Amino acid sequence: MIEQTVKPTCRSCQSENIVKNGRNAGGKQQYRCKDCGVHRVLEPTVRYDQGRKEEILRAYQERSSLRGISRTFGVSRPTVAAWLKKRRRLPKVADCQTALKSFH
């Protein structure tokens, strides 16, 4: 049998100079990069894929209540509210000013 060792790398700087750094609230192993100083889980779990997220947000746009969405899809109200807040973010002021200059 041939064994292959895989050296974990930092998700930020791709360095292999990382060490274990305790566990997070969910019990997953965290690592700290000695080069860039970032500490995080190497392979985070993705709870909701983009398609599922869009489906839930479309249901909200069809005038469903947050409570109804949380019951139907099994997603907490604060999670849906955070998704809506991210989606509604306004563009930066500098972007608006450059857009206005192009009209003049």
C-alpha positions in Angstrom: 0.0 0.0 0.0 1.2 3.5 -0.9 0.4 6.2 1.6 0.2 9.8 0.6 0.5 12.5 3.2 -1.3 15.7 2.5 0.1 18.9 4.0 -2.7 21.3 4.9 -2.4 24.9 3.6 -3.7 28.3 4.7 -6.9 29.4 2.9 -5.7 33.0 2.9 -2.1 32.9 1.9 -1.6 29.3 0.7 1.2 28.8 3.2 2.0 25.4 4.7 3.3 27.0 7.9 0.2 26.3 10.0 -0.4 24.9 13.5 -3.4 23.6 15.4 -5.1 26.3 17.4 -7.9 24.8 19.5 -11.5 24.1 18.5 -14.4 26.4 17.6 -17.9 26.4 19.2 -19.1 23.7 16.8 -16.2 21.4 17.8 -14.2 21.6 14.6 -10.4 21.8 14.7 -9.1 25.4 14.1 -5.6 26.2 12.7 -3.4 29.3 12.9 -1.2 30.4 10.1 2.2 31.5 11.3 2.8 33.6 8.2 -0.3 35.7 7.9 -1.7 35.2 11.5 -5.2 34.1 10.4 -6.9 31.5 12.5 -9.8 29.5 11.1 -11.1 26.0 10.1 -9.4 24.5 7.1 -12.5 23.2 5.4 -15.6 25.0 6.6 -19.0 23.4 6.1 -21.5 25.2 3.8 -24.9 24.9 5.3 -26.9 26.3 2.4 -25.9 26.2 -1.2 -26.6 29.2 -3.5 -29.6 27.6 -5.2 -31.3 26.9 -1.9 -30.6 30.4 -0.7 -32.1 32.0 -3.8 -35.2 29.8 -3.4 -35.7 31.0 0.1 -35.2 34.7 -0.9 -37.6 34.3 -3.8 -40.2 33.0 -1.3 -39.7 36.1 0.7 -40.1 38.3 -2.3 -43.4 36.6 -3.0 -44.7 38.3 0.2 -44.2 35.3 2.6 -43.5 36.2 6.2 -40.2 35.6 7.8 -41.9 33.3 10.3 -43.6 31.4 7.6 -40.3 31.0 5.7 -38.5 29.8 8.8 -41.2 27.1 9.4 -41.4 26.0 5.8 -37.7 25.9 5.0 -36.2 25.2 8.5 -34.0 28.3 8.4 -33.9 30.7 11.3 -35.3 34.2 11.0 -32.0 35.9 11.8 -30.3 33.9 9.0 -32.9 35.0 6.4 -32.7 38.6 7.7 -28.9 38.6 7.3 -29.2 37.3 3.7 -31.7 40.1 2.9 -29.5 42.7 4.5 -26.5 41.6 2.4 -28.7 41.6 -0.8 -30.0 45.1 -0.1 -26.6 46.7 0.5 -26.3 50.0 -1.3 -23.4 50.7 -3.6 -20.5 52.8 -2.2 -20.6 56.5 -2.5 -17.6 56.6 -4.8 -19.3 54.3 -7.3 -22.4 56.5 -7.3 -20.3 59.6 -7.9 -18.5 58.1 -10.9 -21.9 56.9 -12.3 -23.2 60.5 -12.0 -20.2 61.9 -13.7 -20.7 59.7 -16.7 -24.2 61.2 -17.2 -22.9 64.8 -17.4 
